[in-house]
Amino acid sequence: MKLSYRFLLYLLAVLCIAVTGATYAQPVESVATLALYNGPDREQRLLQGARREGTLTLYSTLTVGDIADLTAAFEKKYGIKLKSWRAGSENILQRIVTEARAGRNDFDVVETNSPELESLHREQLLQKAYSPYFADLLPQALQPHGEWVGVRLNMFVQAYNTKLVKKQDFPKSYQDLLDPKWKGRLGIEIDDVDWFGTIVKEMGEAKGLKLFHDIVTTNGISVRKGHTQLAGMVSSGEVPFALTVYNHNADKLKAKGAPVDWDVIPPAVVRVNGEALPKKPPHPHAAVLFYDFMLSDGQAILAKNEYLVTSRKAGVKAGSVLEKLQQMKLKLVDPATVLDEGDKWEKLYKQTVTQQTH
């Protein structure tokens, strides 16, 4: 009888644990359910799940400093730890595809260039998503398939060292770069195939290719790796005039007192950078929470760091870069065209600019 009594107590304890567990167990929610949920309690629902998950992993092309600012703000607001891996867009694409083929799900959110995001869409690796902040965004930020969304705009500008190039000497057209005064003074980024293809197609392919061939033959173009590095070389005077610098790189240097300024030889070529969710993120609640954060609080942080953000809610201040951008003739890089014609333009860019002997 004594043994039976103890056995009954044991069964009762097990039953209580089972009932308690059943009461408090949380339903398994897929990232698709979370990403497309548009109820008024979206943030609360995501936050509750994210706190159970405790962390998330971001793959991004943003600078280390920019990622640090976003991480600090996100962790302070939500108490969720953010881990990140920073690399170039090509390396991020390669890593994600490699992980997917190995059956690994290592990241929660990816932030990178639009051609790479479009490539991941074609590989069927991304999750369609909704955000209550879509209504605040520029139309160019939203994609018909809904699998990635624009977060910021990378505008290619022509940056110059103000001690070596006078503002009044800024070229009005690319034809002006044939002037002998530019000999040995021009620089370009080695991987800006999308900028090159967009500009040349705008000019007319035959005419544009001949013009750039003639510029290189006549005055030469120094080829550099990395937009941040190229902007720094403009600041130091090693490259007096750079054809392809991101506006935010130049603006950050200018804000620190460096002798750098920029303008645009029309048209202004703009590439959208965006974010996306994978189909199987290890931390789905935290992933969608950060996805929304990048389109809300994250926009203010990026704008403060001299980026052109896609949120119209950030406002357009008089004299700001965004106001200047709206007054320019814009030409957006088409990510689908970059993918479909990438091999062609990469070959032409090498033959015409980066590997031409002169």
Residue pairs with C-beta under 8 A, 6 or more apart in sequence:
26 49
26 52
29 49
29 284
29 285
30 284
31 127
31 277
31 278
31 279
31 280
31 281
31 284
31 287
31 288
32 127
32 128
32 279
34 45
34 46
34 49
34 284
34 285
34 288
35 127
35 128
35 129
35 130
35 277
35 288
35 291
36 128
36 129
36 130
37 45
37 130
38 130
38 132
39 45
42 132
42 292
43 289
43 292
45 285
46 285
46 286
46 288
46 289
46 292
47 78
47 285
47 289
48 285
49 284
49 285
49 286
50 56
50 78
50 80
50 283
50 285
50 286
50 289
51 78
51 79
51 80
52 285
53 80
53 283
53 284
53 285
53 286
54 80
54 81
54 283
54 286
55 80
55 81
55 82
55 83
55 283
55 286
56 80
56 81
56 82
56 83
56 108
56 109
56 281
56 283
56 286
56 287
56 289
56 290
57 83
57 84
57 85
57 106
57 107
57 108
57 109
57 282
57 283
58 67
58 82
58 83
58 84
58 85
58 107
58 108
58 109
58 110
58 111
58 290
59 84
59 85
59 87
59 92
59 95
59 96
59 107
59 109
59 110
59 111
59 112
60 67
60 84
60 85
60 86
60 92
60 110
60 111
60 112
61 86
61 87
61 88
61 89
61 92
61 111
61 112
61 113
61 273
62 70
62 86
62 111
63 86
63 228
64 86
65 305
66 301
66 302
66 305
66 307
67 84
67 86
69 301
69 305
70 82
70 294
70 298
70 301
70 302
71 82
71 84
73 297
73 298
73 301
74 80
74 82
74 290
74 293
74 297
74 298
75 81
75 82
77 293
77 297
78 289
78 293
80 286
80 289
80 290
82 290
85 95
85 107
87 95
89 112
89 113
89 115
89 116
90 116
90 191
92 110
92 112
92 116
93 112
93 116
93 119
93 120
96 107
96 110
96 120
96 125
96 278
97 120
97 123
97 125
99 105
99 106
99 107
100 123
100 125
105 278
105 280
105 281
105 282
106 282
107 278
107 281
107 282
108 277
108 278
108 281
108 282
108 283
108 284
108 286
108 287
108 290
109 275
109 276
109 277
109 281
109 287
109 290
109 291
109 294
110 117
110 120
110 275
110 276
110 278
111 151
111 273
111 274
111 275
111 294
112 273
112 274
113 154
113 271
113 273
113 335
114 148
114 150
114 271
114 272
114 273
114 274
114 333
114 335
115 194
115 333
115 335
115 338
115 339
115 342
117 126
117 147
117 148
117 274
117 276
117 335
118 148
118 335
118 336
118 338
118 339
119 339
120 126
120 147
120 148
120 276
121 143
121 145
121 147
121 148
121 276
122 339
124 279
125 278
125 279
126 147
126 148
126 276
126 277
126 278
126 279
127 147
127 276
127 277
127 278
127 279
127 281
128 145
128 146
128 147
129 146
129 147
129 149
129 276
129 277
129 288
129 291
130 146
131 149
131 291
131 292
131 295
132 292
133 292
133 295
133 296
133 311
134 142
134 149
134 295
136 295
136 311
136 312
136 313
137 149
137 150
137 295
137 310
137 311
137 312
138 150
138 310
138 311
138 312
140 150
140 272
140 310
140 332
141 149
141 150
141 151
141 272
141 274
141 310
142 149
142 150
143 149
147 276
148 274
148 275
148 276
149 274
149 275
149 276
149 295
149 310
150 272
150 273
150 274
150 310
151 273
151 274
151 275
151 294
151 295
151 298
151 299
151 302
151 309
151 310
152 272
152 273
152 302
152 307
152 308
152 309
152 310
153 270
153 271
153 272
153 273
153 307
153 308
153 309
153 310
153 325
154 246
154 247
154 248
154 270
154 271
154 272
154 273
154 308
155 246
155 247
155 264
155 268
155 269
155 270
155 271
155 308
155 321
155 325
156 192
156 195
156 244
156 245
156 246
156 268
156 269
156 270
156 271
157 245
157 246
157 247
157 250
157 262
157 263
157 264
157 268
158 170
158 171
158 241
158 242
158 243
158 245
158 262
158 263
158 264
158 265
159 231
159 234
159 241
159 242
159 245
159 249
159 250
159 260
159 261
159 262
160 170
160 234
160 240
160 241
160 242
160 260
160 261
160 262
161 234
161 235
161 236
161 237
161 239
161 240
161 241
161 259
161 260
162 259
162 260
162 261
163 237
163 259
164 185
164 237
164 240
165 185
165 240
165 241
167 261
169 181
170 263
171 177
171 179
171 182
171 265
172 265
173 265
173 266
174 199
174 203
174 211
174 212
174 215
174 265
175 211
177 186
177 215
177 219
178 211
178 214
178 215
178 218
178 219
179 219
180 218
180 219
182 219
182 241
183 218
183 219
183 220
184 219
184 220
185 219
185 239
185 240
185 241
186 215
186 219
186 220
186 221
186 222
186 239
186 240
186 241
186 242
186 243
187 221
187 222
187 223
187 224
187 230
187 233
187 234
187 239
187 241
187 242
187 243
188 221
188 222
188 223
188 224
188 230
188 242
188 243
188 244
188 353
188 354
189 223
189 224
189 225
189 226
189 227
189 230
189 242
189 244
189 245
190 223
190 224
190 225
190 354
191 225
192 244
192 349
193 338
193 342
193 345
193 346
193 349
194 271
194 333
194 338
194 345
195 244
195 269
195 271
195 333
196 212
196 345
196 348
196 349
196 352
196 353
197 337
197 338
197 341
197 345
197 348
197 349
198 269
198 331
198 333
198 334
199 208
199 267
199 269
199 331
200 208
200 209
200 212
200 348
201 208
202 208
202 267
202 331
203 211
209 348
209 352
212 352
212 353
213 352
213 356
215 221
216 352
216 353
216 356
216 358
217 356
217 358
220 358
221 243
221 353
222 239
223 353
223 354
224 230
224 233
224 239
227 244
227 245
227 246
227 249
228 249
230 239
230 242
230 244
230 245
230 249
231 242
231 245
231 246
231 249
231 250
231 253
231 260
232 253
233 239
233 242
234 240
234 241
234 242
234 245
234 250
234 253
234 260
235 253
235 258
235 259
235 260
237 259
245 262
247 262
247 306
247 308
247 321
248 305
248 306
248 307
248 308
250 260
250 261
250 262
251 262
251 306
251 321
252 305
252 306
253 260
254 260
254 261
255 306
264 328
266 328
266 329
267 328
267 329
267 330
267 331
268 325
268 328
268 329
268 330
268 331
269 331
269 332
269 333
270 325
270 330
270 331
270 332
270 333
271 332
271 333
272 310
272 332
272 333
272 335
275 291
275 294
277 287
277 288
277 291
278 287
281 287
295 311
296 311
299 309
299 310
299 311
299 313
299 314
300 314
302 309
303 309
303 314
306 321
308 321
308 322
308 325
314 322
316 322
316 323
316 326
317 323
338 345
